[in-house]
Amino acid sequence: MIELDTRCQELLNTLLQSEVHIKIQEIVDEKQISKRSVYYDLCKINDFLASHHIEEVTLERSKGINLSQKQKEQIRELMYSEPLVRNVYFSPSERVLIIICMILQKDRPLLIEDFIDVCQVSRNTIINDLKVASTKLQEYGLTLKFENKTGYIIQGDVIRKRALFFLYFPELISYYHTGALTSPYQEQVEENLKKFDYIEKTLDTQYVRDTLVALAHFVPVLGQEDESFHFTDIDKNKIMDTYEYTLVQRKFHHLAEDECIYLTLHLLGSRLEVTSMEINDVSEDQEAYDLATSLVSEFSRLACVEFENKEVVERSIFVHLKASLYRYRYGIQIGNPLINDVKGQYPELFEITKKAAEYLAQQIGVPIADNEIAYLTLHFGGFISTNQTVDQMNILIICPNGISTGNMLRAEVSTLIPHADTIDVVALRGNDISFDDYQVVISTVEVPNCSNCIIVHPILSDADRVMILRKCMRTSGKGQIRADDVLEIVKKYVKEEDHQALKIDLQHYLESLTEIRYHPLQDGSRGMLSFLNEETIYFHDEDYDWQEAIRLSSEPLVEKKSITTDFVDAMIRQTRKMGPYMFINEHVVLAHAKPEDGVVQLDFNMNVFESGVYFPKQRIAKVILVLAAEDKVKHLKILKDVMHLFSNEDIQSEILACKNASQMLQVIGKALKA
């Protein structure tokens, strides 16, 4: 079977989205590869197409390459019925996860040969992988053992073992989709998925798809599990009162009561869509609501943003926490397959969310794992976006990964395409979506019968952004020169048989004129060091009261016209009203106010007070950082740097020991580079 690697798949996807010819040099520039590599990839694509009896891609002299409508339809049909696969190479970390998950869902004794067969590596490599797996398991109080009769087993607390499966399995799901990995209970898995689909349809709700797949794979193990655990009567009653539990018990009647409760918890935890307060009565779970409102306030304080729709944000977090609290207490985790993408694409937002979640961890007495932080990041990120809109086009986003992921995509698309009229988010369920209502459809999965669909990653890559920009600029007609209009003017001077070729050349030329670069959501590319130098770090050796200290610290930004005096007054007024809310730790104040209070441009400075500044409620500030944030996004890199520096006691001690700006820059530069 001929397979395509990732680069070939991206190139084929680019050709599918293009309505005009693409020149080889354009592919070279966009993909940052050589011409030889492009020709090599085209040969592989043609071999793949030929193996499926589809006409090959041809290169037209002076025009480039382009797929016919018939080719596009055939390729899309192929991709929908048989997703593209690639040569599989499991990384060392993936092999470790595969080994752990295989043991946790084994249906027979597993030996080294079984791991060799699945991972396709040598015996010595698997032996090393087993050592790594053993070390990783020990971090969770679990032990990897080998017994002659049972093969490799994992000993320890049953809840922790299950938690690890649901933490690791989602990172491997794509391999199960492509057939690179298979379940020993494949028939049962498919039947279980049908049962979960029934529950989802009956309740008219949506669950994170990867969670349902993971549950479908793990349910057969529940029937074999000798170890058991118990829930408290109070928690049981709360969970057993839900519609989910009723349906789980009906569809999985062979499972014990506690196992049905266990499945229900997973479903409740993956039910991420925002629901009305009538459904989620605050009085029934005041603890979750109080934690949600406090978490939103803490995030808002740390991120220096104000949510216009704060109640909607709180309700979204409340719905998530209401189920998550149960999972935290019983070690039930929902692995987030997007965690690495979230941390890589939105590092500033992730770090701020992680810092805000420290409050949550303190309140409930258990640590919050990074996979949970990633989900919360998606929730908050979905509400941070620009508000510029110009009536020009309707965009539909199809995202079966959950509403929070869809909101994150919507936020970034609205930043990329500020002139979009509407941007709707739906999951791909049923056939009741009218694609005719949308000029552009963006999806994270292949969509049947949708010719104007752009396939993207759940977290947009650079190639995805460029593709969206091209599609939306091509679709948008207001204020742009159209090839048809130009052709109407000049066609009388051109032979009729050349009209179509001229139109294509005009489209290609006009597209090149409107080419723009993407503007990602995380526009916080300027960190602390972009603003700090020997003239913006100030040392004060005299005594000041807190109001004088804020005015003194803000004065340089007023002189630079980055802020107005109204901004300074607003910071003082808020401190009088709310107390020392701007402290980010024991001795550091992040002084800020709303953008509309007087921010002219993004700016930042640092002030060290050797004698300390006394604030209300007996708080003493040794460092005052003044941040002028002009929107909700551009300052996030600064905040990430601030969190990194002042969350580490050793780094903070070095900072407080500095006597001048030069020393301070050396300490900060070294810490941030590390």
N, C-alpha and C positions, 0 to 999 in steps of 0.2 A: 504493500500500500504506500503510495507516494504521499508524504506529509510536508507541510509548510512550517518553517520556523516563524518566530515572532515577527522578524523584520519583513519577511515576505507577506505575512498576513496584514501588516500595517500598510504595505505598498498596495496590496490588492484592495484593501478597504478605501484607500485614497482614490484609486481608480473608480471604485464603485460610486463614490460621492461626486466625482467630477463630471460636469456636463460638457466640458470642452477638452480639447487636446492638452496634454501636459508634456512639456519638453523634458528631456533627460536631465538637462542642467538644473531645471527647477527642482527635480527630485534630489539631485546631488546637494543643492543648497539647503533644502528643507531637512533632509535626513542626515546631512553631514557625513556622507559616505562618498566613495569614489565612483566614477562612471563605470569602471569595471565591475564594481559591486552591484550597481543598478542592473547592468546587463546580465550578470550572473543570477540575480534575484528574478529577473523577468524570465530567464530560461527555466528556473525552478517552477515559477508560476505556470508557465506554458505546459510543462510536463504534468503538473497537477491538473490543469484544465483538460488536457488531452486524455488523461486517465479517466475522466468523468464525461468524456465525449462532448466537451464544450469547445467552441472555436477559440483558437489561441489569440493572444494579444499581439497586435502588429504595430511596428514603428513606421509612421508615415514621414517621409522626408520633409523637413522644414516645419512640420506641424507638431510632431510628437506622438504620444500614444493616447488612445481613448477606447473605451468599451462601448459597443453598440447596445441598444436597449435590450435586444434579445440576449446578449451575453450577460448583462446585469440581472435580468430576470432569472436566467438559469443559475447563475452563481448564488443569488439570494435564496433561491429555492433549495439549492444544495446546502448552503450554510444553515438554513433553518432546520432541515431534515437530518443533517449530519454535520454537527459543529466541527470546524477545522481543528485538527490535532497537530501536534508537533513532536519531534524527537524528544523523548523525555529523559532528562538528566536530573536526578534528585540531588539537591545540595546536601552537605553534611548535616545541617540543622534540620532539613526536611526528613532525612533518613531517620534521625533520632525520634522525631514526632511519629513517623510511620511505625517504627518499632513499638513505641509505647502504645499507640492506638491499636495496633494488631494484637498486642497482648491483652489489652483491656476488653477487646471484643472477640477473643478467640473462641472457636468452636471445637478445638482439639489441641493437643500438646504442640507447642511451637518450638522448633529447633533453629539453630543458626542457618541451616540450609533453607528454611522458609524465608528468612530475611534476605538471604543472598538472592533467592529466586525473584523476590518482589523488587528489590532495590538494584539488582543487576550490578553488583560490585563484588570485590574479592572477599574471602573469608577474613583476612586480616583487617580489612576496612570495617566489616561488620563487628568484629571483636572490639575495635576502637569505638565504634558507634555505641555498642552496648555499655562500654565504660562511661561514656558521656551521658547516656540515658540513666545509668545508675546514679551518677552524681546529681543530675537534674531532679530525679525522684527523691533523693535524700533531702533536697531543699524543702520538700513538702512533707517530710516525715514518712516517706514511703521507701520500701526496699525492693530491689530487683533480685530475684533468686532463680536458680535453676535446680530442678528436681528431675530425676530420671523418668518418673512416671508422668509428671505433669508438664515437663518442659519448662520454659521461662514463665514465671508468674510475678505479679506485683503484690507485695504484702503491705498491709496497713489499713488505715481508716477508709471505709467504703465511700464515705462522702467525698473525701479528698481525691480518691481514685476517679470517681465520676466527674468531679470538678475538672480534673486534668483532661479527661477525654473531651469534655465540651469546650475546654480552652484550646486544645490542640487540633481537634478534628476539623473545624472550619478552615484552618489554614491549608488543609489538604483536599478540600471539597472539589476544587477545579479538576484534580486528577481523577476523582471518581466520575465526574461528568464526562471526561474524555475517554474513560475506560483504562487509563494507565494504572489505576488502582481499582480493585473490586472487593465487594463484601462477601464474606462466607455465607451470608444470609440474604443473597440478592433477591430472591422471590419474596421473602418476608419484608424486605426493605420497600419494595415496590407496593406491596399491599398496605404497609403502614403509611406510606405517603398518601395513598388514596383515602385512608381514614382521616389523616390530618387535613387533607383538602376538604373533606366532608365537613369537619368541624369548622374550618375557616368559612366555608360557604354558608353553613347553617347559621353561624353567628354574624354573618355579613361583616366580617372584619378582615384584617390582613396581618399576617405574622411575617417576621423576617424569614425568608425562604431557606436560607442556610441553616437556621435553627431547626426547621421542620425536617430537613434532610438529615441533620445530625441525630435528631430524635428517632427518625425512622431506622437509622443504622444501629441505634443503641437499644431500642425496645427489645429485640430478641435476647439481649444479655440480661435484661431485668428478670425475665422468666427463669434464668438459670442461676441467678445470684443467690448464694447461700447466706451471705451476710445481710443484715437488715439494720434499719435505723428507725427512730421514732420521732414524731412531731408532738408538740404539746397540744393539749385539747383545744386551747384557745386558737392557736394557729390553724388547727385542723378545721375548726368550725368556720373560720374566715374563708379558707380556701374552698371548702366543700359547699359553700353558699354560692359559688360562682357558676355561671353557665358552662364555662370550660370544663369544670370538674364533672358535671353531669354528663356531658358528651364524651369525655375521656373514659369514664366508667362504662358508658354504653358501648363504645367501640373497642375498648381494651378490657373486656369483662374478665379475661383470664388472669389479670394482674391483681395483686393484693391491694387493699385500700391505700396503704402508704405509698405504693408505687404509682397509683393513679394520682395521688396528691403531688408526687414528685414530677410527673409529666405535666400536670396542670401548672405548676410553678414555672416551668420552662415556657409554656405557652403564654402565661401572663407576662413574663419578663420580656418576651419578644413582641408583645403587642404594643408597638411604638406609636401608633397613630394617635393624634390629639383627639380626645373625646370630650363630650360636654360635661359640665359640672353636675348635671342632673344624673348622669350615669355614675360618675365617681363622686359620691357625696363626701365632702370634706369631713363631716362629723364622724363618718365611719372610720377614718384613718387620719386623725388629726396629726399624728406624729409625722407621717409621710408629707403631709401638706406643709407643716412647719419647717421640716428639713428642706423642702423644695424652695420655699420662699427665702429661707436663709441662704441657701446655695446660690440662688439667682442674685441676691443682694451682694454676696461675697464675690461672685464673678464680676458683677457690675462694678464693684469697688476696685478690684484688682485690675480689671481691663480698662478702667476709666471710661466706661460707656454707660449711657442711659438708654434703656429699652423703652421706646414709645409705647409698645404693646406688652408691658411688663406682665400683666395678668395672663396673657396667652403663653408667654415664656414659662411662667410659674406653673401653669396648668400642664404644659407639655412635660416639664421635669417631674411634676407630681405624679402623672400617670406612669412614668418610667420608674420612679422611686417606689411607688406603692407596691409594685411586684418585686422590685430589686431588693428591698429590705429583707424579704423572706429569703431570697437567694443568697444574700450576704451571710445571713445567720446560719444557713444550712450548707454553706459551701457550694451552692449551685451557681456556676458561672456560665455565661453565654459567650463563647469565644467570638471575637470580632475579626473576621477575615480581612477587614480593611485597616487593621491597626497600624501596620507598617506604612501604608499609604497615607493615613491620617497624620502620623507622626512626621512623615517625610514632606508631605505637601503643605501641611498646616502646623509647623513646629511651634510657632508663637502661640497660636490658639490652644494647642494641646498642652503646652507648659502652663499657661494661665489657668486652664481648666483643672489641671492636676494640682496646682497650688490651691485653688478654690475648694477642691474636693478634700483637702486636708481637714477642713472644718467638718465635713460630713463624716470622715473616718473617726475623728475625735468624739463625735456625738454618738455613733453607733458602736464604737469600740472594736472595729475590725478594719484592716487596711483595704483600700479600694484599688483593685488591680488595673493595670494599664488598659486592658480590653474594655473595662467599664468606663475608664476615663475617655477612651476614644469615642464611645457611644455618646457620652455627655458632651464631648467636643462637637460632634455632629449636631446635637440638639442646639447648642449655643450658636454654632456657626450658621445654622439655618436662619437665625434671626439677625445676623450681622450682614448687611448688604447695603449697596448704594440705593438711592431712591430716585435716580434720574430715569424718566421714561418719555419716549416720544412715540406717538401712535404710528407704528409702521408695520408691525407683523405680530402674529400669534405663534407662540412656541409651545409645544407639548413635550414634557419630559416623562419618559416611561422608566420606572425604577422599581423592580420587585424586591430590592434589598431593604426596604423599610422607609417610612416617611421621613425620618431624620436625614437619611442619606439623600433622599429626593430634595429635601429643603436645602441641603448643602449644595447640591448641583444647581438648584434654582438660583441660589445666591450668587454663585460664580457666573452662571450664564447671564444673569441680569447685569453683572459687572462687565462681562464681555460685550453684551449687546444692550446698551442702555436705552436704545430706541425701541425695544420690544414693547408691544402693546400689552400682551398678557403672556404669562409663563405659567402653565398649569402642570401639576405633578400628579401622575396616576401610577398604579401598579398594573401590570399586564394580566388582567383577569377577564375572561370572557371575550366576547367580540363586539361589545357595545361602544367601542371608541370610534368616533367619527374623525378620521384623519383629514377629511376635506376641510374641517374647520381650522386647520393649522397649516401655516406656510412651511414650518420646519418642525420635524419630529426628532427628538434626541432620545436615544435608548441605550441602556446598559446590556440589553440582550437583543438577539435577532428578532425582528417583528415581521410576521407574514403579511403580505398584501399591503405593504407600505413602501412606496417607491421613493419618498423623500425623507427616509429615515437615516440618521447619522448614528452609527454604533460607536459608543465611547466607553471608557473605563469608569467605574463608579466614582473614582477620584480622577479628575481630568488630567491627562498628560499634556505635554506641550503640543504633540501632534494632534490630540483631540481639540485643543483650543484653536489651532490654526484651521482645522477642518470646519469647526463651527463658524468661525469668522468668515471663511470663504462662502459657506453655504448661505449664511444670513445676508452677507453683502450681495450675493447673487440673487437672492429672493427679494430683497428690499428694492423697491422701485422708486420711492419718493426722492426727488432731488438728485437722481442719478441719470447719467447718459445711458440710454438703452441701445443695444446693437440693432434692434429692429427699427428704431427711429432713424438711426444713421443710415441704415440700409435703404430706407424709403427715399432718402434724399439722393443717395449716390447711385442707386441701382440703374437709373436710366443711362449712366455713363459706362455700365459694365454689361458684358454679355450675360444673358439669362442663365446659361449653364454654369456660370461662375458665382451666381448669387449665394448659394448655400456655403461654398468655401469661403467667400468673403464674410458672410455673417459669422462663421466660426472664428475667423481671424480677428474680426472686430470684437467679439466676446472675449477672446483671449487677451487682446490688447487692453480693453477697458477694465478687465479684472486686474491686470497688473498695475493699472493706475490707482486702483482703490485698495490695494493690498496694505494692510496695517498689521501691527504686531499685537499679540494678545496682552490683555491687562488682567492678570490673575487676581483672585480674591485677596490673597495675602500680599497686599501692596506694602507690607511693612518691611521693606528691604533695607531701610536705614536704621541701624541699631544705635546703641549708645555712643559708640566711637565715631559715628558720623557727626555727632554734635559736640562731643567733649574734646577740648584741647586746653592748653595752658591758660587761655583767656576765658574759658567757660566753667572752670573749676575754681571755686572761691573758698578761702579759709577765713573764718571770722574768730578773732580772739577776745572780743568784748562780750558783755552780757546783754541779752535782748529778751523782751517778753515775746510770746509766740506770735502776736500780731505784727510786731516790728520785724521779727525774723522772716515771716512770710513776705512782707512788703520788700525787705532788703533782698531776699533771694529772688524775687520776681522782677526787681528793677531792671536788670540787664535785658530781659526779654521784652519789657516795655520800651526800653530805649531802642532795641532793634526793630520795634514795631511788629513783633511776633504776636503780642497780646496787647490788650488795652487795660487801663486801670480798672475797668468794670470786671475783668477776669479776676484780678487780685481781690477786689471787694467781694466777689462771689465766693472765693475760697474762704475768706474770713467769716463771711456770713454763714456758710454751711458748717464751719467748725463750731461756731457759737450755738447753732441749732442742734447739731448731731453729735458734738463732742469730737474727740480725736480719731475720727473714722479713717483719716488718711494715713495712719500708721500701718506699714506693711510688716513690720516686726517690732521688737522691743524699742529700738532706737532710730528707726528710719521712717521718715515721712515722705510719701509721694504726693506732693501738693498738686492738685488739679481741680478743674471745674468743667462744666459742659462747654462744648464748642461754641454754642450760641451765646455764651456769657462773655465772649470777647476774644476768641482765637482768630488770628489773622493767618497764621501759617504754622506748620508743625515745627516745634522747637523744644529744647530740653537743656537744662543745666544742673549743676551739682554744687551744693553748699555744705561745708563742714563747719560745725560750731564746736570749738574746743571745750567750752564751758557747759555745753548742753543748753537746750531751750525747753523751758517748762510749759507744757500744754495742759489743758483741763484734765481732770481726773488723775493728776499726779504722773502724767506721762512725760518722759524726757526724750527729746530728739537730739541726736548728735549729727545726723545727716538729713538735710532737706533737699529732695529732688523736685524740681519744678518741671511739670510736663504740660505742654500746650498741644492737645490733640485736636486736629481740625475735622476728623470724622471718626468712624468706628473701627477703621482698619489700619491706617497708615502708621500708627504708633505701636502696633503689636510687637514688632521686632525689638523696639526699645524696652517694652515691658518684659519680653522674654529674657533679655539681658539683665534687667533689674532683678527678676526672680532668681536667675542663676547666681548672681553675685551675692544677694542678701538672704538666700536660703541656706547658704553654706557658712557656718560659723567661722571656719578657718579663714575663708576669703574675707569675710566681714572684719575679722580682727586685723588682717593685713591692711585693709582699707582705712580703718580707724587709726592705725599706727602711722599712716602717711603724714608728712609735715608740709608737703608742697605739691603743686599740681603735677610736676614732672614725675615724682614718685607715684602719685595716684594713677597716672596714665600707664605707667609700667605695670603696676599691680593689676589694673583692670584689663589691660591688653593681654597679659599673660593668662589671666583667669578665663577670659572669653575665648581665647584661642584653644585653651585646653578643653 
